[in-house]
Amino acid sequence: MTAATTGTSDRRVWRLAFPVILSNLSVPLMGAVDTAVMGHLPDPAYIGGVAVGALIFNYIYWGFGFLRMGTTGLVAQANGAGDRGEMRAIFLRGLLVGGAIGAVLIALQGLIAPLALSLVDASPKVADLARLYFEIRIWSAPAALIQYVVLGWLFGVQRMAAALAITVFANALNMLLALWFVLGLGWGIEGVASATLIAEWSAALVGLAQIGRRVVLGERGAARVFDGTRLLRMMRINGDIFLRTLCLVTAFAWFTARGARMGDVLLAVNAVLLNFQTFMAYGLDGFAHAAEALVGSAIGARDRRAFGDAVLTSTKWAALIALGFAAAYLAAGDLLVGTLTGIATVRASAAGFLPWAVASPLVSVWSFQLDGIFIGATRTAEMRNGMIVSLAGFLALSAALVPLWGNHGLWLAFLGFMALRALTLAVYLPRLYRALPAAAGVPIS
């Protein structure tokens, strides 16, 4: 009996989701430490330099997130099917692609940095510091992308605790080195960038060591890694996820840009309230990742019952946690806004838009879960098409609603975008269920 056929208990979902939630919580902590370290230097430009430099890498790496998501879905299916040879081959293919992309990023650094900085309206001093940060950290690009593959593989085989250990190790090492290099050795922004460089390479090596024994090539292993059909499938999946992510980034960029036209106060209000969306996403992502692993395993085992159990159990808990976020934002939203900003005009204006932040978890949870389900199923064409339709709907809604209701219209359009993301995937969900046999191992006629 495979893991997919044993049913999905609440405890199993939490065993998979909780390490991811803990891992996600370490991410904003790392950013806060970097900001605090730079905040002890005499010029505020250092904070801006790190913020702009980190922003460049966040956007680059977000675009290559398919290395994590695509690996998880493929490995989960191979795991459910008991095909350990393919599990090894998927990992090695991912390493080759991630390493190659990282090498290309290093080679193109002379083009990437000027282009990225030209799009950010920063002061000359901040731009110079951001460039220095970029020129150091870019050398860890292969390691960062290899980490995506490592984490994707671990998620696919449901070893979330191992993924948590690697992430916490990387973030803790980064924080300790940043404190030492900047406050102890006086290296300035070079210290923060060097700390991240070392931490990313260290985490990549630890991850490779974690998986190493499981991916030793056996007989005909190299031929399987370079199998043309499987390589083309991986490229198709990764391409779909890349286009889907590009649409998602465009939607958030449009939201920010449209808010900026309404003035500095509303721009700041939206930036503060988007943190509510980020906090909520960190929590709900754990259940989406659990769905990826469990759904992929069920599909690999061709087990309709396990698929249904995985979807229902992980979504049940995600919905309950989303309800908890909404209740917390309703009860303590003003307090959280006050924690994020001390500017009186921004705090006063944000109070009028808090209901949108309260409603967001209840609307967003369904798109997060469906993303996890479809990643596990590697049905990325549907994800790509759904996101294109959702982006078009968001742009149309914002064009119609903003002139009528201003920033309230923009937020309504944003929640419409999140709802469209869910609806455009939900219509395909019954097909996934019907495509599986009623009992594991029964062929589809």
N, C-alpha and C positions, 0 to 999 in steps of 0.2 A: 504494500500500500504506500503510495507516495504522499508527500506532505500535502499535496493539493486535495487529496481525497479524504482527509481526516476531519473535515469541517473547520469552520472558523469560529473560535470562541472569542468572547470579549477579552479574556486574558491574553490570547495570542495577539490580537490587534494592538493592545496596549504594550505588549512586549516589543512589538515592532515600532510603534509610534513614539513611545516615550523617549528612547535614545535620540531620535531625530529632533524632537522638541528641545531636549537639553542641548543638543549640538547647535541648533539654531539660536538658542539664547546666548551662546558664547560669541556670536558674530557681532551684535551691537556692543557688547562689552569690550571687544577688541578695538572697535572704532572709538569708543569713549576713552580708552586708555591712550590711544594715539593722539587724540585731541587734547587730553589733559597734559600729556608730556610736552606737546608743542605749546600749550598754553602757559607753560612755565618759562618759555623763552621771552626775551624782551619785546619782540615785534609781533603783532597779530598776523603779519603776512605769513608766518610759519604755519599757522593753523590753516590759512587759506591755501597755501601750497600743498599741504598734505591732502586737504579736501579735494582740490582740483585733480591732483595726481591720482588719488584713489578712485575718483569718479571715472577717469579715463579707463582704468583697468576694470572697474565694475562693468562698464558698458561693453568692453571687449570680451570679457569672460562670460558675461550674460549671453552674448551672441553665440558663444561656443558651448552653451549649456547642453546642447544635444549630445555631447560626449558622455554626460552623466545620464540623461534621460533615456537615450537610445540604448546604452549599455544595460541599464536596469531592465528594460522590457525584454530585450533579447535573452539576457542571462536568466531571467525569471522563467521564461518559457522553456529554455533548454534545461533548467533545473527541474521544472515540472515534468518534462519528458524523460528525465534521467539521462540526458545526453551530456556526459561530463567532457567528452572530447570537444564538443561545440562550445561548452562553457569556457574551456581554456582558449579556444581559437578566438572567441569574441573578445576576450580580454586582450589578447595579443594584437588583434586588429585595432582595438581601441588605442592601445599604447602607440602603435605605429602612426595612427592618424593624429593623436594628440601631440606626440613628439614632433611630428612633421609640421603641424600648424604652429607650435611654439617656436620652432626654428625659423619659420617664415616671418613670424612677428618680430623676432630679434633682427632678422635681416632687413626688415622694412621699418625699423625704429626711426630712421632718419626722415621718413615720410609721415609716420603715424603721429609723432609728437607735435610737429608744427601744425598739421591739419587739425588735430584735436584741440590744441590751445587756441587756434584761430576761431573755433566755434564757441569758446568760453570767454566772456567779456571780463577778464581779470586784469588787475593792475600789472604793470611791467614787473614789479618785484615778485608778486605772487606767481606770475607766469614763469619767471626764471627759477623759482624754487620748485614749482611743479615739474618743470623740465628736468631738473636735477633728480627729483624723486623718481620720475619716469625712467631716466637713463640708468638708474641703478636697479630698479625693480624689474625692468623688462627682461633681465637675464634669468628670471625665475619663471618665465612664461611656459616653457615645456613642463616644468614641475607642477605648476598650477593646473594645467590641462591634464596631465597624467593623474593628478589627484581626482579630477572629475571621473576618470575611467575607473580608478580604484574604488571610489565611493559608489559609483553606479554598479560595479560588480558585487560589492558587499551588500548593497540594498537588494540586488537581484537574488542573492542566495540567502536573504533574510538574516544577515549578520549585522544588524543595526548597531549592536553594542561595540563591535570592532570599528565601525565607521565613526561612532561617537568618540572612541578613544583616540583615533587619528586626528579628528577635528579639534578636540580639546587640547591634545598635545601641541598641535600647530599654533593654536591661538594663545595658549599659555606660554610657549616658547617665544612667540612674537612679542607678547607683552613684557616678559622678563628682559629680553634682549633690548627692546626699545627703551626701557627704563635705564638699563645699564649703559647703553651706547650714548643716550642723550644726556641724562642727568649725571651719570658717572664719568663718562669719557668726554662729554661736551661735543659730540659730533653733529648736533643740529639735525636738520632734515635728512642728512645722509644716514644718521643713526636709525631713524624710523624705517627708511627704505631698506637699509641693510638688514635690519631685524626681520622684515617681511621676506626678503630674499632668502635668508638662511632658514627661516621657519618653513617656507614653502618647499624648498628642496629637502629639508629634513623630513617633513610629513610625507612627501612623495616616496622617499626611500623607505620610511617605516611602512607605508602602505604596500610597497612592492615586496617587502620582507614578509608582511602578513599573508600575502597571497602566493608568494613565490613557489612553495612546494606544490601548490595545487595546479600550477600552469606550466610545469615542466613538459616540454614537447615529447610526445611518445612517437611510436611508429607512424609515419605518414602525417605527423602533426603539422609540419611546415606546409605541406601541400594543402591541408585543410584551411590553414590561416589565409592562404592566398587563393582560395577557391573563388572563381569569378562570380558565380551566382550569389554566394553569400556576401561577397564584397559589394556587389551591386545593390543587394537588399539593404545592407548597412548604410550605403551612400544615399539611397532613396529615403530611408527613415530619417537620417541626419539632416538631409536637405529639407524635408517637410518640417521638422522641428525648428530648423533655423528660420525658415520663412514665417512660421507661427510666432516665434520669439520676436522677430523683427516687427511684426504687426503689433505685438504687445508693447514693445518699447515705444513704437510710434504713438500708440494710444496714450501712454503716460506722458510722453513728451508734448503731445497736443494738449492734454489737460493742463500741464504746467504753463505752456505758452499762452493758451487762451486765458488762463487766470492772470498771467502777467499783464495782459492788456487792460485789466480792470484796476490796475494800480498796485503799489507796493504792499499795502495793507492786506488786500485780498490774496495777493501772491503768497505772502507770509502765512496767512490763515490756511490756505490750501496746503502749503508745505507742512505745517504743523499737523493738520488733520490727516494727511497722508501717512504720518507716522502711526496713526491708529490702524490704518490698513496694513502697514508693515508688521506691527506687533501681532495682529490677528493672523496674518499669513504665516508668521513663524510658528504659531501654535497649530494651525490647521494643516500645515504642510506635513506634519508627522503622520496624520491619517491618510493623506494623499499618497505618501511614500509607502505606507503599509498596503494601500490598495494596489499600488504598482506591483509590489512583490507578490502579493497573494493572487491577484488577477492573472499575472503572467504565469505563475506556477499552475493555476487551474487550467489555463488555456494550453499550456505545454502538456498537461496530463489529459487534456480533452475531457474535462469533467464539468458538466453543466451545474451540478449541485454545488461544487466547491466555488465556482464562479459566482453563483447567486449568493452564497454565504459570505464570500469576501466583500462583495459590493454592499450588501445590506448591513453587515456588522460594522465595517469601517465607516460607512456613511452615517449610521446611527450615532456613533460616537462623535464624528465630526460635527454633526448637526447640534448635538448637545453642547459641545464646547463652543460652537458659534453662538448659541443662545447665551452661554455664560459670558462671552466677550460682549455681546450686546447689553446684557444686564450690567456688567462692570462699567461700560462706557456711559450708560444711562446714569448710574449712581455716582461715578467719580470722574466723569468727563471733564468738568471744569477744573478739578484738581490736577488732572493729567495735563491739560492745556497749560495751566500755571507752572507746572514743572518743566514743560518744554520751552516756554517763553516768558520773559518778565516784562515784555512791552505791553503797556496798558491798552493801547488801541487795538493791538492784535488779539489780546485776550478777550476784550469786549466784543469785537466783531466775530470771533470764533464761536462765542456762545450761541449766536443765531444759526450757525451751521452744524452744530453738534448733532442734531437729529439725523443728519445724513451719515455721520460716523457710527451712530448707534444702529442704523438700519443696515449698514454695509456688511457686517458679518452674516446676517440672515440671508442676504442676497448672494454674497460671494462664495459661501461654503460649497454650493452645488457645482460651480465651475471648477473649483479646486479639486473636488472629489472626482469629477468626470475627467479632468486632465489626468489624474492618477490612474483611473481605470483604463483610459485609452492609451496611455504610455505603456502600461503593463500588457495591453493587448497588441502593442505596436501598430495600432490603427492610426498612424500619423497623418495620412492623407485627409481623414475626416477632421483631425485637429487643425490642420493647415486651412482647410476650406472653411471650417467653422469660425476660425479666428479672422479670416479675411472678411467674411460676412459681418461678424461682430464689429470689426473696425469700421467698416463702411456704415453700419448702423449707428455707431457712436458719433462719427463725424456728421452724419445727417441729423441726429438728435441734437447735438451741440449747436449746429447751425440754426436749427429751428427754435430751440429752447432758450439759449443764452440771450438773444435779443428780447425775449419776453420776460424772463425772470432773472437775468444776470447770473450771479454765481450760484444761486439756487438751481437755475436751469442747467448749469454746467455739472453740478453734482447729480442732478436727476439723470442727465445724459450718461454720466459715469456709471451709475448704478444700472442704467439700461444696458450699458456695455457688458457689465458683469452678468446680467441676466441673459443677454444674448449668447454669451460664451457657453452658458449652461444649456440653453434651449437648443442651440445648433449641434451640440453633442448628444443631448438626451434623445433626439429623434433617431439616432443610430444605435442606441443602447440595446433595444430589443433584438436587433440583428445579431449583435455579439452573442446574446444569450441563446438564440435559436440556432446559431451556427455550431454549437457544441452538442455532443450526444448527451442523452439523459443520464447515462452511466459511463464512468471512466473506462476508456479502452474500447468503447463501442464505435465502430466506424460510422461516418455520416454517409447515408445513401445518396 
